[in-house]
Amino acid sequence: MLEVYEDLQKSIYYSHTVRNELPKVDFHQHQELFEIYFFLTGHVHYFIEKQVYPLQYGDLLVMNSNELHKPNFQSNQRYEVIVIHFNPAVVAELSSPDFDLLGCFTNRPLGEQNHMRFSDQRLQELLHLFDRLEKLSMPRTAAGSDILYLTAFLELLVFLGRAFNSEQHGQSDEPSAIPGKLRDLLHYIDNYLDQDLSLDKLEHTFFMNRSYLCRLFKKHTGSTIHEHILFKRIAKAKMLLKAGSNVTDACQLAGFNDYSNFIRSFKKTVGLPPKQYQALTRMEK
């Protein structure tokens, strides 16, 4: 159990960020890490897989390592968020038979039920938990402070799990801010990643002018169709490599027609070439 606590303490990355100059954020996933995103101020529509959430103060998002996401900034307002990335493999060992600490991250369809919105009373409880975590995340010298940091984080997971499991867990019933046509396009891209997804093909498939299609996509996601398809294909290639496919098969099954372009794009996005990424994932198992 001591090793579990030591590993967990090293695998929780807490940040409270305030920005007056907005960062440029591309579509991304967090390799092997889960994310808790707590929104405080700004003007942000947050894209996750095929959903777009217009955020307001106190909204919380949970994302697992397979969910593609990005913030889409709607204006230059001051941006403040609390973000926690953590290693789910270690947390899973601390779940009980009656309570799954990772339930709100894994026990739902991909890209659905990511959003939580709370009553005023529950929001105050949540803010108190984040305040404790922030204080305990500072350089710790007092004996036992590392244990308090871990227990505060576990208390946060229990809070979120109970909220998620409750019939009135506070998840917003507000529909996604994404138009139906765009949701259909995103479904199509997911289902046909290994086929032709050129603008010519999409234009004829959806009977929409390519310029309009590109403007619609950019407006609601903050990025281009090409960028989205590229990141989805890289994500699929990563899953195939982890499952044991060789690099050539991963390239073809993920929809890359050019092997050299695949290697170059994969390395640029992931930070490692495909073979090295696959070897690393095998070592971690």
Buried (B, 14 or more C-beta within 10 A) or exposed (E): EEEEBEBBBEBBBBEBEEEEEBEEEEBEBBEBBBBBBBBBBBBBBBBBBBBBBBBBEBBBBBBBBBBBBBBBBBEEEEBBBBBBBBBBBBBEEBBEEEEBBBBBBEEBEEBEBBBBBBEEEBBEEBBEBBEBBBEBBEEBEEEEBBEBBBBBBBEBBEBBBBBBEEEEBBBBEEEBBBEEBBBEBBEBBBEBBBEEBEEEEBBEBBEBEBEEBBEBBBEBBBBEBEBBBBBBBBBBBBBBBBEEBEBEEBBBBBBBEEEEEBBEBBBEBBEBBBEEBBEBBEEEE
